[in-house]
């Protein structure tokens, strides 16, 4: 009995795609050529100004703990970013710097949820969202969403699924795995619907900046009570640096700081100093060039997949994913993903990683690889199918 594992672990599943990625690495070690469209990580390296700022911090000996809520200069820089980019005022004291967006989500869930309280979230959706709620003994209500709502929660979903035990709803815009956005009107309606029930809306905005038509609306311009998660990983290209942030309402500041102190002391000090360079004009120019390149890749891959018979009813407006219905080819997306990997060396993510709602009918294609690789991947798919 001494090595007994907690019961919650039965409900927390591994990423299925990791098994496929491990197999892809095995095949590459054997000399096989693999086209990677399974990895949700920009293929670009961190912009040079950020790297140089990180190196300078290390050389200057800036390796000691920062305050638990983050380096004051970085919190100020993020606040200035909101002012310049979105035209909104966010006081720096409401910004909590965290070890990645995962750290921000953990703080948000821990500050909100009592055991047995429920969180509403879209299915399909990023799997870690539900597992954080489960870790804290919360209940996860996965709401089946379709193209009718652009795979997003709507105020009508809140009306239908909210119960007395519901504490919060979580949305992502742009979303993983679908790449779809919530319009400002839809986001405002969600906020009204949740807050009128004395609940809290948690908004994942980690793909802000990677939007290809129009702009992504931030919840911070519509509510002072929403919890907003963001990250330096996706748009800023700092995945391995593990740095994110959480914007909290004023009455959450003390709780968030107390949790941060106890859960992780502080985010990485060199990463925080490096991130100060993320908002420099020279860095932003690089990031805009990369955003344009991601759009070029999307505009190539999306019609290519559709022409092969994959059904993609909603054009993804952001992030770097295409969530495609593969039911014309297979009734089991995981088996189909394995087949594509073994037979033609194309690695994609099965829908089963993202929930239960028609998950065996879908694959996620990530355009986080070069145009040359995307072209090769489509060529292999066309020949095989």
C-alpha positions in Angstrom: 0.0 0.0 0.0 3.0 2.3 0.4 3.2 2.9 -3.4 -0.6 3.6 -3.8 -1.3 6.2 -6.5 -4.1 8.8 -5.9 -7.4 8.0 -7.5 -7.4 11.2 -9.5 -4.6 9.8 -11.7 -7.1 7.4 -13.3 -8.9 10.5 -14.8 -5.8 12.2 -16.1 -4.7 10.8 -19.4 -1.5 11.2 -21.3 -1.4 12.9 -24.7 -2.0 10.3 -27.3 0.1 12.3 -29.8 3.2 11.7 -27.6 3.1 8.0 -28.5 3.0 9.0 -32.1 5.8 11.5 -31.7 8.0 8.9 -30.0 7.3 6.5 -32.9 8.1 9.3 -35.4 11.5 9.8 -33.7 12.2 6.1 -33.9 11.4 6.1 -37.6 13.7 9.1 -38.1 16.5 7.3 -36.3 16.0 4.5 -38.8 16.5 6.9 -41.6 12.9 7.6 -42.5 11.8 11.1 -43.6 9.0 12.4 -41.4 6.8 15.4 -42.0 5.9 16.8 -38.6 2.4 18.4 -38.5 1.6 17.2 -35.0 3.6 19.6 -32.9 1.9 22.7 -31.5 5.1 24.7 -31.3 6.4 27.4 -33.7 9.3 26.1 -35.7 11.0 29.5 -35.5 13.7 30.1 -32.9 13.3 32.8 -30.3 13.9 36.2 -31.8 17.5 37.3 -31.4 16.8 40.4 -29.2 15.1 38.2 -26.7 18.0 35.7 -26.7 20.5 38.4 -26.3 18.6 39.9 -23.4 18.6 36.5 -21.7 22.3 36.0 -22.2 23.0 39.5 -20.9 20.9 38.7 -17.8 22.9 35.5 -17.1 26.2 37.2 -17.6 25.1 40.0 -15.2 24.3 37.4 -12.6 20.6 38.0 -12.6 19.7 34.5 -11.5 18.2 35.2 -8.1 14.5 34.9 -7.3 12.2 37.7 -8.4 9.0 38.5 -6.4 6.5 35.7 -6.7 4.2 37.8 -8.9 7.1 38.6 -11.3 9.7 41.1 -12.1 8.2 44.6 -11.6 9.7 45.9 -14.9 8.2 42.9 -16.8 4.7 43.5 -15.3 5.0 47.1 -16.3 6.1 46.1 -19.8 3.1 43.8 -20.2 0.7 46.6 -19.0 2.3 48.9 -21.6 1.8 46.3 -24.2 -1.9 46.1 -23.5 -2.1 49.9 -23.7 -0.3 50.1 -27.0 -1.7 47.0 -28.7 -5.3 47.0 -27.5 -5.8 50.5 -26.2 -6.8 49.4 -22.7 -5.5 50.1 -19.3 -4.4 47.1 -17.1 -2.7 48.1 -13.9 0.6 46.2 -13.5 -0.5 45.0 -10.0 -3.2 42.8 -11.7 -0.6 41.0 -13.8 1.0 37.9 -12.3 4.0 36.4 -14.2 3.9 32.6 -14.2 5.9 29.6 -15.3 4.2 29.3 -18.7 0.5 29.6 -19.4 0.1 26.3 -17.5 1.2 28.0 -14.3 -1.3 30.8 -15.0 -4.1 28.3 -15.5 -3.2 26.5 -12.3 -3.4 29.7 -10.4 -6.7 30.6 -11.9 -8.3 27.2 -11.2 -6.8 27.0 -7.7 -8.1 30.5 -6.8 -11.5 29.8 -8.1 -12.5 26.2 -7.5 -13.7 24.4 -4.4 -14.0 20.6 -4.6 -17.1 19.5 -6.5 -17.6 22.9 -8.2 -17.9 22.7 -12.0 -16.2 24.5 -14.9 -17.8 24.6 -18.3 -15.5 24.3 -21.3 -15.7 23.5 -25.0 -15.3 20.0 -26.4 -13.1 19.8 -28.5 -10.6 21.8 -26.4 -7.0 21.8 -25.1 -6.9 18.7 -22.8 -4.8 20.3 -19.9 -7.7 22.6 -19.2 -9.9 19.8 -18.0 -7.1 18.0 -16.2 -6.2 21.1 -14.1 -9.8 21.2 -12.9 -9.7 17.5 -12.1 -6.5 17.9 -10.2 -8.2 20.4 -7.9 -11.2 18.0 -7.4 -13.4 20.1 -9.6 -16.0 18.9 -12.1 -15.5 19.3 -15.8 -18.5 19.8 -18.0 -17.4 19.4 -21.6 -19.9 21.0 -23.9 -20.1 19.6 -27.4 -19.5 22.5 -29.8 -19.8 22.4 -33.6 -19.3 24.6 -36.6 -22.6 26.3 -35.8 -20.8 28.3 -33.0 -17.4 28.1 -34.7 -16.5 25.5 -32.2 -16.7 28.1 -29.4 -18.9 28.3 -26.3 -21.8 30.8 -26.7 -24.1 32.5 -24.3 -26.8 29.9 -25.2 -24.5 27.1 -24.0 -24.1 28.9 -20.7 -27.9 29.1 -20.4 -28.3 25.4 -21.1 -25.5 24.0 -19.0 -25.1 26.3 -16.0 -26.1 24.7 -12.7 -26.0 25.8 -9.1 -22.6 24.0 -8.7 -21.0 25.8 -11.7 -18.3 28.2 -10.7 -16.7 29.2 -14.0 -16.6 28.8 -17.8 -13.3 28.6 -19.7 -12.9 29.7 -23.4 -9.9 30.0 -25.7 -9.7 32.5 -28.5 -8.0 31.7 -30.8 -8.7 28.1 -29.8 -6.6 24.9 -29.9 -7.3 22.6 -31.8 -9.7 24.6 -34.1 -8.0 28.0 -34.6 -11.3 29.8 -34.3 -12.0 33.1 -32.6 -14.7 34.6 -30.5 -15.9 37.9 -31.9 -16.1 40.9 -29.5 -19.9 40.6 -29.6 -19.8 36.9 -28.7 -17.2 37.4 -26.0 -19.3 40.3 -24.5 -22.4 38.1 -24.5 -20.5 35.3 -22.8 -19.2 37.6 -20.1 -22.7 38.9 -19.4 -24.1 35.5 -19.3 -21.5 34.1 -16.8 -21.2 37.2 -14.6 -25.0 37.6 -14.3 -24.8 34.2 -12.6 -22.1 35.3 -10.2 -19.6 33.1 -12.1 -16.2 33.9 -13.6 -15.1 33.6 -17.2 -11.5 32.3 -17.7 -10.2 33.4 -21.1 -7.2 31.7 -22.7 -5.6 34.3 -25.0 -2.2 32.6 -25.6 -2.5 32.8 -29.4 -3.2 36.5 -29.5 -1.0 38.0 -32.1 -1.3 35.0 -34.3 -4.5 36.2 -36.0 -5.0 36.4 -39.8 -8.2 38.3 -40.4 -9.1 41.2 -38.1 -8.1 41.3 -34.5 -8.8 39.0 -31.5 -10.8 40.8 -28.9 -9.4 40.6 -25.4 -11.7 40.0 -22.4 -9.8 42.7 -20.5 -11.5 45.4 -22.6 -14.9 44.0 -21.7 -14.7 43.0 -18.0 -12.6 43.7 -14.9 -13.8 40.4 -13.4 -12.6 37.9 -16.0 -9.4 35.9 -15.5 -7.2 36.2 -18.6 -4.3 33.9 -19.4 -1.5 34.7 -21.9 2.0 33.5 -22.7 5.3 34.3 -24.3 5.3 30.8 -25.9 3.3 31.1 -29.1 3.4 34.6 -30.6 6.7 35.5 -29.0 8.3 32.2 -29.8 9.6 31.4 -26.3 8.1 27.9 -25.7 11.0 26.4 -23.8 11.6 29.5 -21.7 8.4 28.6 -19.9 6.9 32.1 -19.2 3.3 33.3 -19.1 1.1 35.6 -17.2 -2.3 35.8 -15.6 -4.4 39.0 -15.3 -6.6 38.8 -12.3 -9.4 41.0 -10.8 -8.3 43.3 -8.0 -9.9 41.1 -5.3 -7.8 38.1 -6.6 -4.4 39.8 -6.3 -3.7 38.6 -2.7 -4.9 35.1 -3.4 -2.9 34.8 -6.6 0.3 36.0 -4.9 -0.1 33.6 -2.0 -0.6 30.7 -4.4 2.4 31.7 -6.5 4.6 31.9 -3.5 3.6 28.4 -2.4 3.3 26.6 -5.8 6.4 27.8 -7.6 8.1 30.7 -5.7 8.6 32.6 -9.0 8.9 32.2 -12.7 12.4 31.8 -14.2 14.5 34.9 -13.6 16.6 34.8 -16.8 13.4 34.2 -18.8 11.8 37.2 -17.3 14.7 39.5 -18.1 14.8 38.0 -21.7 11.1 38.7 -22.1 11.7 42.4 -21.5 13.0 42.5 -25.0 9.8 40.9 -26.4 8.1 44.2 -26.8 11.0 46.0 -28.6 10.2 47.4 -32.0 12.9 45.2 -33.6 11.4 42.1 -32.0 7.9 43.0 -33.1 9.0 43.5 -36.7 10.4 39.9 -36.6 7.1 38.6 -35.1 5.0 40.3 -37.7 7.1 38.7 -40.5 6.5 35.3 -38.8 2.7 36.0 -38.5 2.6 36.6 -42.2 4.4 33.4 -42.9 2.0 31.4 -40.7 -0.9 32.9 -42.7 0.8 31.9 -45.9 1.1 28.4 -44.6 -2.5 28.3 -43.6 -3.6 29.6 -46.9 -1.7 26.8 -48.6 -2.6 23.9 -46.3 -6.3 24.6 -45.8 -7.4 24.4 -49.4 -5.0 21.5 -50.0 -6.6 19.4 -47.3 -10.1 20.3 -48.5 -9.2 19.3 -52.0 -8.2 15.9 -50.7 -11.5 15.3 -49.0 -11.0 16.5 -45.5 -14.0 18.5 -44.2 -13.1 21.8 -42.6 -16.3 23.7 -42.3 -14.9 26.8 -40.5 -11.8 28.6 -41.7 -9.4 28.9 -38.7 -8.7 32.6 -38.1 -5.8 32.3 -35.7 -3.2 30.0 -34.0 -1.6 27.5 -36.3 -4.0 24.6 -36.5 -6.5 23.1 -38.8 -9.0 20.7 -37.3 -10.2 18.4 -40.1 -12.9 15.8 -40.3 -11.3 12.7 -41.6 -14.4 10.4 -41.4 -14.3 9.9 -45.2 -11.2 7.9 -44.7 -11.5 6.4 -41.2 -13.8 5.9 -38.2 -10.8 6.0 -35.9 -8.6 9.0 -36.0 -5.9 7.5 -33.7 -5.6 4.4 -35.9 -5.6 6.6 -39.0 -2.9 8.9 -37.6 -0.7 5.8 -36.9 -1.4 4.6 -40.4 -0.3 7.9 -42.0 2.8 7.9 -39.9 3.9 4.3 -40.6 2.9 4.3 -44.3 3.9 7.7 -45.6 5.8 9.4 -42.8 3.2 12.1 -42.1 2.7 12.9 -38.4 -0.5 14.5 -37.3 -2.5 14.7 -34.0 -5.6 12.5 -33.5 -8.8 14.2 -32.3 -9.0 11.9 -29.3 -6.5 14.2 -27.5 -9.0 17.0 -27.5 -12.1 15.5 -26.0 -15.0 13.1 -26.7 -17.1 15.2 -29.2 -16.7 13.5 -32.6 -13.0 13.1 -31.7 -12.5 9.9 -33.6 -13.6 11.7 -36.7 -11.0 14.4 -36.6 -7.3 15.1 -37.0 -5.4 18.2 -36.1 -2.9 19.5 -38.6 -0.3 22.0 -37.3 1.3 24.3 -39.8 4.3 24.8 -37.6 6.8 23.5 -40.2 8.2 25.0 -43.4 6.3 25.5 -46.6 8.6 22.9 -48.2 7.6 20.3 -45.6 3.9 21.2 -45.9 4.1 20.7 -49.6 5.8 17.4 -49.2 3.2 16.4 -46.6 0.3 17.2 -49.0 2.1 15.4 -51.8 2.4 12.2 -49.7 -1.2 12.5 -48.5 -2.5 12.9 -52.1 -0.6 9.9 -53.4 -1.7 7.7 -50.5 -5.4 8.7 -50.3 
